[in-house]
Every structure is written in C-alpha cells, then in structure tokens.
C-alpha cells in the first residue's frame, strides 16, 4: 500500500467511527505540526538507559526483593497455550514485553487494581492478571482500535486465559477517552503499566495523570523507554528514582512511588 493510499484508507476508516473522531483530530494535528515527537531525544535516552540498565532478575531480586522465576516457568501450560493461540491468529499485532517484570510488580504491590494502556494480543494483560486473580483484583485496560485491520478487533486480548477474563475490564478507545471512563470506575491504582502512544508528548501527557492515580508504594512501568527521552525527562523533572530493565534488546522503566 502506498503512503497516499494508506493515509486515505486511514482517514476513511476513522470517518466510519464517530466515537474515534477526537483521536482523528489529534492525529491530523500531530502529523502536520508535531511529527518529530516520536523520536525526540532518542540518542540521549538510549545512552541513559544503557548506563543504568539491569537485568530482569537483578531488578526483581534486588529491588522488589522477590526470588526470581521466569514468568513462563511459573505458568508453563497457560504460557504454552498462549503461544499456540498467537501462532494461529491471522493478524500481526504487538509482541510481548517483559512478562516477568509485569507479573512481579503486581505481586510486589499486592495489587487489587491495576491499569494498563495498550493490549494487542494481551501478553501484558495475561501477566498482570496472573497475579491479580489470586486476590480477585481487576485489570483495567485501554486499547486503541486497530483502525485499518477490522479483523484484528476479534483478537485483542486473545492470549489471555479464559479463566482470567472475569477480572479484566477493557475500554476500546484512545487513552484520552478511555482513561476518564476508567477513572469513573476506580480512583486509585496499585500498578500502572504504560504501553500505548509512544510519542514524547503522548507519554508526558499520560505519565502525569496516571502517576497522580497511583497509590504510594505502587509501581509505575513504561515500555520502550529508550525510544525517546520522555521517561528520562519525566523522572528528572519530578525527582523520581528510575529503574531501567533491559530485555530482548529493549528497555522498560519502573518507578516505585514513595
């Protein structure tokens, strides 16, 4: 598909979804006036991440003070089933992040109420819910519809085991529409996991409102923090102590709210 055809198809797809008009306006503005936001400060962010990054095991054992067992070894059957489901899906969506870190920060916080942005196949949701269900907690998820892939809608969250889905509350809008709806349900969260709009401005907007809803002692996590300087700048501007975890050649950031 050529770039012009892709833009036209995207615009037409949005026109068919009045509930997504606010996001359409934001995308038009971003693509005309703010196209550099996605990679702003990428080089300095990568160097910063590399200079302080630790492994998943080191973070979980030395910071969270929990004995480390990889997530896939704790839930081997569910994990294998999830892999098989993903393999059979006819559409391509985002892959898994650091499932062990997601699982263990929910264990650390003894979470009963967690929030995530970005779902795709539902790997991060699976990891969070594996902890939450033991306390009958709830995961609130915001996931922007796959506007050019109608079939993808049927596979959002497909790797989440069925037995976990009663503890899952999914909102299918952009974050600026989903988050206020979620906040009407619950005011504070034990864990925040951010993995949606990866632009600098998108992160900085969301980090603040999500942080404000995180309880003291809770855990805040953001994926792909080496893509731009948003996480680095947010930590420095607010005097937060960051932990950077490296896995599969990528970086995730975690802050424990003091």
C-alpha positions in Angstrom: 0.0 0.0 0.0 1.4 3.4 -1.0 1.7 6.2 1.6 -1.1 8.2 -0.1 -3.4 5.1 -0.2 -2.6 4.3 3.5 -3.4 7.9 4.6 -6.7 7.9 2.5 -7.7 4.5 3.9 -7.0 5.6 7.5 -9.0 8.8 7.1 -12.0 6.9 5.6 -11.8 4.3 8.4 -11.9 7.0 11.0 -14.9 8.6 9.3 -16.8 5.4 9.8 -16.2 5.6 13.6 -17.7 8.7 15.2 -16.5 7.5 18.6 -12.9 8.0 17.3 -13.3 11.5 15.9 -11.4 13.1 18.8 -8.4 10.8 18.1 -8.7 11.6 14.4 -8.3 15.3 15.1 -5.3 14.7 17.3 -3.6 12.5 14.6 -4.2 15.2 12.0 -2.6 17.8 14.2 0.3 15.5 15.2 1.1 14.6 11.6 1.1 18.2 10.4 2.7 20.0 13.3 4.4 17.6 15.6 5.9 14.8 13.5 9.2 14.7 15.5 7.6 13.8 18.8 8.1 10.1 18.4 11.9 10.1 18.5 12.6 13.3 20.4 15.8 12.8 22.5 16.2 9.2 21.3 20.0 9.2 21.3 20.4 10.6 24.8 17.6 8.3 26.1 19.4 5.2 24.7 22.7 6.2 26.3 21.0 6.9 29.6 19.2 3.6 29.6 22.4 1.7 28.7 24.3 3.4 31.5 21.9 2.3 34.3 20.1 -0.8 33.0 19.9 -4.0 34.9 18.5 -7.4 34.0 15.0 -8.6 34.9 16.5 -11.0 37.5 18.5 -8.2 39.2 15.6 -5.9 39.3 13.2 -8.4 40.7 15.6 -9.8 43.3 17.5 -6.7 44.4 14.7 -4.1 44.1 11.5 -5.9 44.6 13.2 -8.4 47.0 11.4 -11.4 45.4 13.0 -14.6 44.3 13.1 -14.7 40.5 11.5 -17.4 38.5 10.7 -16.5 34.8 7.0 -16.0 34.2 6.8 -18.7 31.6 8.1 -21.2 34.2 5.5 -20.2 36.8 2.6 -20.7 34.4 4.0 -23.1 31.8 0.8 -24.6 30.5 -1.0 -21.2 30.2 2.1 -19.7 28.5 2.3 -22.5 26.0 -1.4 -22.3 25.2 -1.0 -18.5 24.7 1.9 -19.1 22.3 -0.2 -21.5 20.3 -3.1 -19.1 20.1 -0.9 -16.3 18.9 0.7 -18.6 16.3 -2.8 -19.3 14.8 -4.0 -15.8 14.7 -4.2 -14.4 11.1 -3.2 -10.8 12.1 0.0 -9.3 13.3 -0.1 -7.2 16.5 2.5 -6.1 19.1 4.6 -8.7 20.8 5.1 -9.5 24.5 7.1 -7.2 26.8 8.8 -8.2 30.0 6.2 -10.5 31.3 8.2 -11.4 34.4 8.5 -7.7 35.4 4.8 -7.1 34.9 3.9 -10.1 36.9 6.3 -9.4 39.8 5.4 -5.7 40.2 1.8 -6.7 40.6 3.0 -9.3 43.2 5.2 -6.7 44.9 2.3 -4.2 45.2 -0.2 -7.0 46.2 -2.3 -5.3 43.5 -6.0 -5.4 43.6 -6.5 -2.7 41.0 -4.1 -2.2 38.0 -4.3 -0.2 34.9 -2.6 -0.7 31.5 -2.6 1.2 28.2 -2.1 -0.9 25.1 -3.3 -4.5 24.9 -2.8 -6.1 21.4 -2.7 -9.9 21.8 -2.9 -9.4 25.6 0.5 -10.6 26.8 1.0 -7.9 29.3 -2.6 -8.3 30.4 -2.0 -12.1 30.9 1.0 -11.4 33.1 -0.8 -8.8 35.2 -3.9 -10.9 35.6 -2.0 -13.9 36.6 -1.1 -12.0 39.8 -4.4 -10.1 40.2 -6.7 -13.1 40.1 -5.1 -14.5 43.2 -6.6 -11.5 45.1 -9.7 -11.2 43.0 -8.3 -7.9 41.6 -9.2 -6.1 38.4 -7.1 -5.1 35.4 -8.4 -2.0 33.6 -7.1 -1.8 30.0 -7.2 0.9 27.4 -6.6 -0.1 23.8 -7.0 2.0 20.7 -8.9 0.1 18.0 -6.8 -1.2 15.0 -8.4 1.1 12.6 -7.1 -0.4 9.4 -7.4 -4.0 10.5 -11.0 -4.9 11.2 -10.2 -8.5 11.8 -7.7 -7.5 14.5 -10.6 -6.4 16.8 -11.5 -10.1 17.2 -8.0 -11.0 18.5 -7.4 -8.2 21.1 -6.5 -10.0 24.3 -6.7 -13.4 22.6 -3.8 -14.9 24.6 -5.4 -14.1 28.0 -6.6 -17.4 29.6 -10.4 -17.6 29.7 -10.3 -18.2 33.4 -8.8 -14.7 33.9 -11.2 -12.7 31.8 -13.8 -12.1 34.6 -11.1 -9.9 36.2 -10.5 -7.9 33.1 -12.2 -4.6 32.1 -11.4 -3.4 28.6 -12.0 0.0 27.0 -11.7 0.3 23.2 -10.9 4.0 22.7 -7.8 6.2 22.6 -6.3 6.8 26.0 -7.7 10.4 26.2 -11.2 8.9 26.0 -10.6 5.5 27.8 -8.8 6.8 30.9 -11.6 9.2 32.1 -14.1 6.3 31.7 -11.8 4.0 33.8 -11.3 6.7 36.4 -15.0 6.8 36.9 -14.8 3.2 38.0 -11.8 3.5 40.3 -9.8 6.4 41.6 -6.5 4.9 42.5 -4.3 2.0 41.3 -1.7 -0.2 42.8 0.1 -0.7 39.5 0.3 1.3 36.2 1.7 -0.1 33.0 2.1 2.3 30.1 2.4 0.8 26.6 0.3 2.9 24.1 1.1 6.2 22.5 4.9 6.1 22.2 5.4 9.7 21.2 7.2 12.1 23.6 4.2 14.3 24.0 1.8 11.3 24.3 3.9 9.8 27.1 4.3 13.1 29.0 0.6 13.7 29.0 -0.3 10.2 30.2 2.6 9.8 32.7 1.3 12.7 34.8 -2.3 11.7 35.0 -1.5 8.0 35.6 1.1 8.8 38.2 -1.4 11.0 40.1 -3.7 8.0 40.3 -1.0 5.6 41.6 -1.0 5.0 45.3 2.0 5.4 47.5 4.0 2.2 47.4 2.6 1.3 44.0 4.6 0.5 40.9 4.7 2.6 37.6 6.1 0.9 34.5 6.6 2.2 30.9 7.8 0.1 28.0 10.3 1.1 25.3 11.7 4.0 27.3 14.8 4.2 25.0 12.7 5.3 22.0 12.6 8.9 23.1 13.6 11.0 26.2 10.1 11.2 27.7 10.6 8.8 30.6 14.1 10.2 31.3 12.8 13.8 31.4 9.7 12.9 33.4 11.9 11.2 36.1 14.4 14.1 36.2 11.7 16.8 36.2 9.9 15.2 39.1 12.8 13.8 41.1 11.8 10.2 40.6 14.2 7.3 41.1 14.0 5.2 37.9 14.9 1.6 37.4 15.7 0.6 33.8 15.4 -3.1 32.9 16.9 -4.4 29.7 15.4 -7.4 27.9 15.4 -8.6 24.3 17.4 -5.5 23.3 14.7 -3.1 24.6 14.4 -1.1 27.8 11.5 -0.8 30.2 11.4 1.8 33.0 9.9 1.3 36.5 9.4 3.8 39.4 8.2 2.8 42.9 6.1 5.6 44.3 7.4 6.7 47.6 
